[in-house]
């Protein structure tokens, strides 16, 4: 479903884009998808000569949950000195923030099709835990202890 987009990004950015099919939730909860993406990317980076790929041209990309996975893989690989560094990460509407579902962007777009606020959280919960029973509590922010709210408020704050 994403091959044409990946081809376009590769061409326009003069990069090689690694597109990975990963295990999906709810059958496969976290960290299955992350492990699949990390494993595939490491495998590819270790065999660049076999594929005749310039190590300076490798980019990871993802949209939605794939954007989250691309960011996580990039962060993990940034610490690795035994592999070529990624040229870039391209994140298309990535799912990166799950602390506060009441920030202005969530409020302003809560009823915008296709990915309504509740639906976004529903899919996120399926990915993380395979269970959506605490959806309402998370929408209200009850999943974060008060001391943690204080600690991270400067990064997740409508101001």
N, CA and C atoms as a LAMMPS dump frame, in Angstrom:
ITEM: TIMESTEP
0
ITEM: NUMBER OF ATOMS
477
ITEM: BOX BOUNDS ff ff ff
-5.0000000000000000e+02 5.0000000000000000e+02
-5.0000000000000000e+02 5.0000000000000000e+02
-5.0000000000000000e+02 5.0000000000000000e+02
ITEM: ATOMS id mol type element x y z
1 1 1 N 0.804 -1.207 0
2 1 2 C 0 0 0
3 1 3 C 0.845 1.269 0
4 2 1 N 2.096 1.188 0.382
5 2 2 C 2.937 2.379 0.496
6 2 3 C 4.098 2.409 -0.494
7 3 1 N 4.151 1.455 -1.393
8 3 2 C 5.305 1.365 -2.289
9 3 3 C 5.495 2.625 -3.137
10 4 1 N 4.423 3.161 -3.68
11 4 2 C 4.556 4.358 -4.528
12 4 3 C 5.057 5.563 -3.739
13 5 1 N 4.555 5.701 -2.514
14 5 2 C 5.015 6.803 -1.661
15 5 3 C 6.502 6.631 -1.361
16 6 1 N 6.912 5.414 -1.028
17 6 2 C 8.328 5.151 -0.745
18 6 3 C 9.191 5.434 -1.975
19 7 1 N 8.722 5.043 -3.141
20 7 2 C 9.474 5.318 -4.368
21 7 3 C 9.606 6.815 -4.601
22 8 1 N 8.538 7.549 -4.374
23 8 2 C 8.562 8.99 -4.561
24 8 3 C 9.552 9.646 -3.596
25 9 1 N 9.481 9.264 -2.33
26 9 2 C 10.383 9.842 -1.33
27 9 3 C 11.83 9.506 -1.673
28 10 1 N 12.087 8.268 -2.074
29 10 2 C 13.446 7.872 -2.427
30 10 3 C 13.971 8.713 -3.591
31 11 1 N 13.148 8.895 -4.592
32 11 2 C 13.562 9.66 -5.765
33 11 3 C 13.78 11.132 -5.419
34 12 1 N 12.825 11.737 -4.744
35 12 2 C 12.896 13.172 -4.451
36 12 3 C 13.998 13.528 -3.453
37 13 1 N 14.312 12.619 -2.55
38 13 2 C 15.332 12.91 -1.544
39 13 3 C 16.688 12.317 -1.899
40 14 1 N 16.772 11.659 -3.052
41 14 2 C 17.996 10.992 -3.484
42 14 3 C 18.504 10.069 -2.376
43 15 1 N 17.583 9.341 -1.784
44 15 2 C 17.907 8.429 -0.691
45 15 3 C 17.362 7.049 -0.994
46 16 1 N 17.891 6.105 -0.276
47 16 2 C 17.333 4.769 -0.312
48 16 3 C 16.4 4.654 0.877
49 17 1 N 15.169 4.279 0.648
50 17 2 C 14.186 4.151 1.719
51 17 3 C 13.949 2.668 1.976
52 18 1 N 14.15 2.244 3.211
53 18 2 C 13.922 0.856 3.599
54 18 3 C 12.479 0.731 4.065
55 19 1 N 11.689 -0.037 3.352
56 19 2 C 10.289 -0.234 3.717
57 19 3 C 10.131 -1.645 4.28
58 20 1 N 9.661 -1.73 5.51
59 20 2 C 9.618 -3.006 6.225
60 20 3 C 8.173 -3.388 6.51
61 21 1 N 7.81 -4.603 6.159
62 21 2 C 6.526 -5.143 6.581
63 21 3 C 6.71 -5.731 7.968
64 22 1 N 5.976 -5.225 8.947
65 22 2 C 6.153 -5.67 10.326
66 22 3 C 4.862 -6.274 10.853
67 23 1 N 5.014 -7.055 11.916
68 23 2 C 3.845 -7.687 12.541
69 23 3 C 2.932 -6.609 13.123
70 24 1 N 1.63 -6.837 12.965
71 24 2 C 0.642 -5.835 13.337
72 24 3 C -0.125 -6.221 14.599
73 25 1 N -0.564 -5.188 15.301
74 25 2 C -1.449 -5.355 16.458
75 25 3 C -2.87 -5.559 15.936
76 26 1 N -3.753 -6.129 16.667
77 26 2 C -3.598 -6.547 18.055
78 26 3 C -3.007 -7.94 18.226
79 27 1 N -2.836 -8.684 17.148
80 27 2 C -2.279 -10.038 17.285
81 27 3 C -0.865 -10.006 17.844
82 28 1 N -0.119 -8.973 17.475
83 28 2 C 1.271 -8.852 17.903
84 28 3 C 1.453 -7.499 18.586
85 29 1 N 1.557 -7.516 19.903
86 29 2 C 1.684 -6.272 20.653
87 29 3 C 3.152 -5.842 20.727
88 30 1 N 3.335 -4.65 21.274
89 30 2 C 4.677 -4.117 21.469
90 30 3 C 5.504 -5.113 22.267
91 31 1 N 6.727 -5.351 21.917
92 31 2 C 7.593 -4.665 20.963
93 31 3 C 7.75 -5.369 19.617
94 32 1 N 6.809 -6.22 19.224
95 32 2 C 6.963 -7.027 18.007
96 32 3 C 7.269 -6.172 16.775
97 33 1 N 6.477 -5.143 16.522
98 33 2 C 6.692 -4.317 15.326
99 33 3 C 8.044 -3.608 15.383
100 34 1 N 8.388 -3.076 16.548
101 34 2 C 9.686 -2.414 16.716
102 34 3 C 10.823 -3.396 16.447
103 35 1 N 10.743 -4.58 17.027
104 35 2 C 11.793 -5.584 16.82
105 35 3 C 11.92 -5.966 15.35
106 36 1 N 10.783 -6.095 14.646
107 36 2 C 10.818 -6.423 13.224
108 36 3 C 11.53 -5.331 12.434
109 37 1 N 11.174 -4.078 12.708
110 37 2 C 11.77 -2.956 11.978
111 37 3 C 13.252 -2.807 12.292
112 38 1 N 13.596 -2.946 13.562
113 38 2 C 15.001 -2.834 13.952
114 38 3 C 15.818 -3.964 13.334
115 39 1 N 15.312 -5.17 13.411
116 39 2 C 16.018 -6.325 12.852
117 39 3 C 16.217 -6.18 11.345
118 40 1 N 15.171 -5.782 10.644
119 40 2 C 15.279 -5.629 9.183
120 40 3 C 16.262 -4.529 8.811
121 41 1 N 16.23 -3.428 9.534
122 41 2 C 17.122 -2.318 9.229
123 41 3 C 18.565 -2.688 9.54
124 42 1 N 18.805 -3.34 10.661
125 42 2 C 20.159 -3.786 10.993
126 42 3 C 20.671 -4.768 9.938
127 43 1 N 19.837 -5.713 9.565
128 43 2 C 20.21 -6.696 8.547
129 43 3 C 20.609 -5.981 7.255
130 44 1 N 19.812 -5.036 6.849
131 44 2 C 20.091 -4.298 5.622
132 44 3 C 21.4 -3.508 5.735
133 45 1 N 21.572 -2.793 6.833
134 45 2 C 22.786 -1.979 7.006
135 45 3 C 24.053 -2.831 7.057
136 46 1 N 23.929 -4.051 7.543
137 46 2 C 25.087 -4.944 7.613
138 46 3 C 25.441 -5.524 6.24
139 47 1 N 24.545 -5.399 5.274
140 47 2 C 24.748 -6.011 3.958
141 47 3 C 24.658 -5 2.81
142 48 1 N 25.004 -3.774 3.072
143 48 2 C 24.887 -2.737 2.046
144 48 3 C 25.728 -3.049 0.814
145 49 1 N 26.898 -3.609 1.007
146 49 2 C 27.738 -3.952 -0.144
147 49 3 C 27.055 -4.979 -1.03
148 50 1 N 26.401 -5.937 -0.414
149 50 2 C 25.685 -6.962 -1.177
150 50 3 C 24.631 -6.338 -2.086
151 51 1 N 23.99 -5.27 -1.606
152 51 2 C 22.952 -4.594 -2.379
153 51 3 C 23.495 -3.425 -3.204
154 52 1 N 24.804 -3.218 -3.156
155 52 2 C 25.462 -2.12 -3.876
156 52 3 C 24.844 -0.764 -3.521
157 53 1 N 24.704 -0.53 -2.23
158 53 2 C 24.086 0.692 -1.735
159 53 3 C 25.142 1.548 -1.046
160 54 1 N 25.149 2.819 -1.369
161 54 2 C 26.007 3.791 -0.71
162 54 3 C 25.494 3.983 0.71
163 55 1 N 26.316 3.713 1.725
164 55 2 C 25.855 3.843 3.112
165 55 3 C 25.363 5.24 3.468
166 56 1 N 25.817 6.242 2.756
167 56 2 C 25.428 7.622 3.054
168 56 3 C 24.04 7.969 2.53
169 57 1 N 23.372 7.032 1.871
170 57 2 C 22.071 7.332 1.269
171 57 3 C 20.906 6.635 1.946
172 58 1 N 21.112 5.953 3.056
173 58 2 C 20.05 5.158 3.671
174 58 3 C 19.199 6.029 4.602
175 59 1 N 17.895 6.002 4.369
176 59 2 C 16.914 6.753 5.133
177 59 3 C 15.836 5.793 5.615
178 60 1 N 15.333 5.995 6.828
179 60 2 C 14.156 5.245 7.261
180 60 3 C 12.974 6.2 7.29
181 61 1 N 11.807 5.662 7.019
182 61 2 C 10.616 6.486 6.881
183 61 3 C 9.421 5.709 7.403
184 62 1 N 8.431 6.438 7.896
185 62 2 C 7.204 5.783 8.302
186 62 3 C 6.088 6.781 8.497
187 63 1 N 4.883 6.3 8.345
188 63 2 C 3.715 7.144 8.604
189 63 3 C 2.897 6.514 9.715
190 64 1 N 2.284 7.363 10.517
191 64 2 C 1.439 6.929 11.623
192 64 3 C 2.246 6.061 12.583
193 65 1 N 1.817 4.845 12.854
194 65 2 C 2.584 3.966 13.735
195 65 3 C 3.958 3.684 13.146
196 66 1 N 4.043 3.633 11.822
197 66 2 C 5.337 3.443 11.166
198 66 3 C 6.278 4.604 11.41
199 67 1 N 5.73 5.807 11.582
200 67 2 C 6.549 6.958 11.93
201 67 3 C 7.142 6.806 13.316
202 68 1 N 6.342 6.288 14.223
203 68 2 C 6.837 5.99 15.564
204 68 3 C 7.956 4.96 15.49
205 69 1 N 7.756 3.933 14.687
206 69 2 C 8.756 2.872 14.561
207 69 3 C 10.034 3.39 13.909
208 70 1 N 9.911 4.215 12.882
209 70 2 C 11.094 4.788 12.237
210 70 3 C 11.889 5.642 13.222
211 71 1 N 11.194 6.422 14.042
212 71 2 C 11.87 7.246 15.049
213 71 3 C 12.58 6.363 16.077
214 72 1 N 11.915 5.317 16.535
215 72 2 C 12.512 4.427 17.536
216 72 3 C 13.735 3.706 16.967
217 73 1 N 13.627 3.234 15.733
218 73 2 C 14.769 2.569 15.09
219 73 3 C 15.919 3.554 14.927
220 74 1 N 15.622 4.764 14.501
221 74 2 C 16.668 5.784 14.333
222 74 3 C 17.37 6.073 15.649
223 75 1 N 16.606 6.203 16.719
224 75 2 C 17.21 6.469 18.023
225 75 3 C 18.091 5.31 18.475
226 76 1 N 17.626 4.103 18.268
227 76 2 C 18.416 2.931 18.656
228 76 3 C 19.708 2.855 17.852
229 77 1 N 19.608 3.066 16.552
230 77 2 C 20.781 2.937 15.692
231 77 3 C 21.762 4.095 15.855
232 78 1 N 21.3 5.226 16.361
233 78 2 C 22.198 6.37 16.581
234 78 3 C 23.291 6.019 17.576
235 79 1 N 23.023 5.086 18.447
236 79 2 C 23.981 4.68 19.471
237 79 3 C 24.951 3.606 18.977
238 80 1 N 24.736 3.106 17.788
239 80 2 C 25.556 2.002 17.267
240 80 3 C 26.714 2.539 16.444
241 81 1 N 27.925 2.197 16.84
242 81 2 C 29.1 2.629 16.077
243 81 3 C 29.547 1.566 15.075
244 82 1 N 28.954 0.388 15.151
245 82 2 C 29.348 -0.706 14.261
246 82 3 C 28.541 -0.736 12.957
247 83 1 N 27.586 0.165 12.807
248 83 2 C 26.753 0.216 11.605
249 83 3 C 26.857 1.604 10.986
250 84 1 N 26.628 1.701 9.663
251 84 2 C 26.596 3.03 9.043
252 84 3 C 25.476 3.871 9.646
253 85 1 N 25.718 5.152 9.739
254 85 2 C 24.697 6.07 10.261
255 85 3 C 23.616 6.275 9.209
256 86 1 N 22.399 6.413 9.67
257 86 2 C 21.299 6.716 8.765
258 86 3 C 21.449 8.143 8.253
259 87 1 N 21.085 8.354 6.999
260 87 2 C 21.124 9.702 6.443
261 87 3 C 20.054 10.579 7.087
262 88 1 N 18.87 9.985 7.263
263 88 2 C 17.756 10.754 7.798
264 88 3 C 16.641 9.816 8.223
265 89 1 N 15.706 10.399 8.924
266 89 2 C 14.439 9.731 9.198
267 89 3 C 13.348 10.653 8.681
268 90 1 N 12.374 10.066 8.015
269 90 2 C 11.241 10.828 7.511
270 90 3 C 10.016 10.328 8.258
271 91 1 N 9.408 11.222 9.029
272 91 2 C 8.263 10.853 9.867
273 91 3 C 7.031 11.58 9.342
274 92 1 N 6.06 10.808 8.867
275 92 2 C 4.833 11.356 8.299
276 92 3 C 3.706 11.111 9.304
277 93 1 N 3.147 12.163 9.835
278 93 2 C 2.155 12.134 10.92
279 93 3 C 2.418 10.983 11.901
280 94 1 N 3.609 11.009 12.534
281 94 2 C 3.976 9.905 13.427
282 94 3 C 3.195 9.938 14.736
283 95 1 N 2.966 8.767 15.283
284 95 2 C 2.377 8.664 16.609
285 95 3 C 3.503 8.702 17.631
286 96 1 N 3.75 9.866 18.213
287 96 2 C 4.901 10.011 19.108
288 96 3 C 4.539 10.395 20.537
289 97 1 N 3.388 10.942 20.752
290 97 2 C 3.049 11.498 22.05
291 97 3 C 1.782 10.844 22.581
292 98 1 N 1.907 10.15 23.71
293 98 2 C 0.751 9.486 24.299
294 98 3 C 0.555 9.874 25.757
295 99 1 N 1.159 10.989 26.152
296 99 2 C 0.968 11.445 27.531
297 99 3 C -0.328 12.192 27.709
298 100 1 N -0.646 13.055 26.743
299 100 2 C -1.799 13.938 26.917
300 100 3 C -2.626 13.973 25.632
301 101 1 N -3.79 13.362 25.682
302 101 2 C -4.687 13.343 24.524
303 101 3 C -5.655 14.524 24.547
304 102 1 N -5.346 15.515 25.364
305 102 2 C -6.189 16.697 25.447
306 102 3 C -5.438 17.966 25.043
307 103 1 N -4.284 17.811 24.416
308 103 2 C -3.556 18.968 23.908
309 103 3 C -4.369 19.632 22.796
310 104 1 N -4.092 20.884 22.487
311 104 2 C -4.888 21.601 21.476
312 104 3 C -5.022 20.873 20.143
313 105 1 N -3.961 20.253 19.665
314 105 2 C -4.064 19.57 18.371
315 105 3 C -5.064 18.419 18.424
316 106 1 N -5.1 17.697 19.548
317 106 2 C -6.085 16.629 19.7
318 106 3 C -7.495 17.206 19.784
319 107 1 N -7.651 18.314 20.497
320 107 2 C -8.967 18.935 20.631
321 107 3 C -9.454 19.499 19.291
322 108 1 N -8.58 20.198 18.584
323 108 2 C -8.96 20.819 17.316
324 108 3 C -9.297 19.793 16.246
325 109 1 N -8.649 18.624 16.321
326 109 2 C -8.827 17.615 15.282
327 109 3 C -9.557 16.375 15.776
328 110 1 N -10.194 16.475 16.904
329 110 2 C -10.817 15.296 17.516
330 110 3 C -11.88 14.655 16.628
331 111 1 N -12.539 15.425 15.775
332 111 2 C -13.589 14.877 14.929
333 111 3 C -13.232 14.868 13.455
334 112 1 N -11.948 15 13.14
335 112 2 C -11.524 15.028 11.74
336 112 3 C -11.352 13.594 11.256
337 113 1 N -12.095 13.222 10.22
338 113 2 C -11.907 11.876 9.683
339 113 3 C -10.499 11.777 9.102
340 114 1 N -10.029 10.813 9.147
341 114 2 C -10.254 9.411 9.307
342 114 3 C -9.804 8.929 10.672
343 115 1 N -8.884 9.64 11.264
344 115 2 C -8.319 9.164 12.515
345 115 3 C -8.779 10.054 13.671
346 116 1 N -9.984 9.807 14.127
347 116 2 C -10.532 10.526 15.265
348 116 3 C -9.664 10.276 16.501
349 117 1 N -9.72 11.187 17.448
350 117 2 C -8.909 11.094 18.658
351 117 3 C -9.087 9.743 19.355
352 118 1 N -10.332 9.329 19.562
353 118 2 C -10.59 8.054 20.232
354 118 3 C -10.07 6.873 19.414
355 119 1 N -10.202 6.969 18.097
356 119 2 C -9.727 5.885 17.234
357 119 3 C -8.203 5.797 17.279
358 120 1 N -7.538 6.946 17.296
359 120 2 C -6.073 6.96 17.388
360 120 3 C -5.625 6.267 18.672
361 121 1 N -6.288 6.589 19.761
362 121 2 C -5.942 5.947 21.03
363 121 3 C -6.293 4.463 21.017
364 122 1 N -7.427 4.113 20.426
365 122 2 C -7.827 2.702 20.318
366 122 3 C -6.727 1.884 19.634
367 123 1 N -6.235 2.384 18.499
368 123 2 C -5.181 1.671 17.776
369 123 3 C -3.88 1.651 18.567
370 124 1 N -3.568 2.748 19.237
371 124 2 C -2.35 2.792 20.049
372 124 3 C -2.395 1.771 21.173
373 125 1 N -3.534 1.68 21.828
374 125 2 C -3.666 0.708 22.916
375 125 3 C -3.573 -0.723 22.407
376 126 1 N -4.153 -0.992 21.26
377 126 2 C -4.019 -2.331 20.679
378 126 3 C -2.56 -2.652 20.398
379 127 1 N -1.829 -1.672 19.928
380 127 2 C -0.408 -1.86 19.619
381 127 3 C 0.405 -2.112 20.884
382 128 1 N 0.16 -1.312 21.902
383 128 2 C 0.976 -1.392 23.107
384 128 3 C 0.603 -2.573 23.987
385 129 1 N -0.707 -2.792 24.193
386 129 2 C -1.087 -3.808 25.171
387 129 3 C -2.11 -4.816 24.67
388 130 1 N -2.638 -4.633 23.473
389 130 2 C -3.626 -5.573 22.961
390 130 3 C -4.946 -5.514 23.698
391 131 1 N -5.197 -4.425 24.403
392 131 2 C -6.384 -4.285 25.236
393 131 3 C -6.76 -2.806 25.274
394 132 1 N -8.033 -2.505 25.104
395 132 2 C -8.478 -1.108 25.09
396 132 3 C -9.394 -0.78 26.266
397 133 1 N -9.385 -1.601 27.291
398 133 2 C -10.324 -1.424 28.393
399 133 3 C -10.107 -0.127 29.174
400 134 1 N -8.921 0.451 29.135
401 134 2 C -8.669 1.68 29.887
402 134 3 C -8.646 2.926 28.998
403 135 1 N -9.309 2.867 27.86
404 135 2 C -9.335 3.971 26.898
405 135 3 C -9.846 5.265 27.523
406 136 1 N -10.944 5.231 28.222
407 136 2 C -11.527 6.448 28.808
408 136 3 C -10.608 7.078 29.84
409 137 1 N -9.979 6.258 30.667
410 137 2 C -9.064 6.785 31.677
411 137 3 C -7.879 7.504 31.027
412 138 1 N -7.392 6.946 29.937
413 138 2 C -6.255 7.554 29.248
414 138 3 C -6.673 8.851 28.579
415 139 1 N -7.869 8.878 27.987
416 139 2 C -8.349 10.131 27.394
417 139 3 C -8.437 11.242 28.44
418 140 1 N -8.732 10.875 29.678
419 140 2 C -8.821 11.851 30.762
420 140 3 C -7.458 12.171 31.38
421 141 1 N -6.425 11.412 31.009
422 141 2 C -5.093 11.647 31.55
423 141 3 C -4.794 10.916 32.833
424 142 1 N -5.649 9.978 33.216
425 142 2 C -5.48 9.268 34.487
426 142 3 C -4.391 8.194 34.43
427 143 1 N -3.769 7.984 33.292
428 143 2 C -2.746 6.958 33.158
429 143 3 C -1.357 7.461 33.554
430 144 1 N -1.24 8.76 33.829
431 144 2 C 0.048 9.35 34.182
432 144 3 C -0.006 9.79 35.652
433 145 1 N 0.892 9.27 36.483
434 145 2 C 0.919 9.694 37.886
435 145 3 C 1.222 11.194 37.991
436 146 1 N 0.669 11.868 38.997
437 146 2 C 0.859 13.322 39.136
438 146 3 C 2.317 13.769 39.137
439 147 1 N 3.207 13.004 39.768
440 147 2 C 4.611 13.407 39.795
441 147 3 C 5.244 13.347 38.4
442 148 1 N 4.779 12.421 37.589
443 148 2 C 5.292 12.33 36.224
444 148 3 C 4.771 13.492 35.376
445 149 1 N 3.514 13.89 35.595
446 149 2 C 2.966 15.059 34.897
447 149 3 C 3.858 16.266 35.142
448 150 1 N 4.22 16.463 36.404
449 150 2 C 5.066 17.611 36.751
450 150 3 C 6.432 17.523 36.072
451 151 1 N 6.987 16.34 36.052
452 151 2 C 8.322 16.146 35.469
453 151 3 C 8.341 16.44 33.969
454 152 1 N 7.323 16.009 33.236
455 152 2 C 7.322 16.129 31.776
456 152 3 C 6.482 17.286 31.254
457 153 1 N 5.893 18.052 32.126
458 153 2 C 4.99 19.124 31.711
459 153 3 C 5.654 20.141 30.786
460 154 1 N 6.959 20.405 30.976
461 154 2 C 7.614 21.399 30.131
462 154 3 C 7.734 20.928 28.675
463 155 1 N 7.656 19.63 28.43
464 155 2 C 7.74 19.111 27.065
465 155 3 C 6.358 18.842 26.46
466 156 1 N 5.403 18.535 27.306
467 156 2 C 4.05 18.242 26.837
468 156 3 C 3.129 19.25 27.504
469 157 1 N 2.979 20.386 26.843
470 157 2 C 2.255 21.484 27.44
471 157 3 C 1.654 22.34 26.327
472 158 1 N 0.394 22.682 26.407
473 158 2 C -0.212 23.492 25.35
474 158 3 C 0.404 24.887 25.224
475 159 1 N 1.083 25.357 26.262
476 159 2 C 1.728 26.673 26.202
477 159 3 C 3.054 26.598 25.481
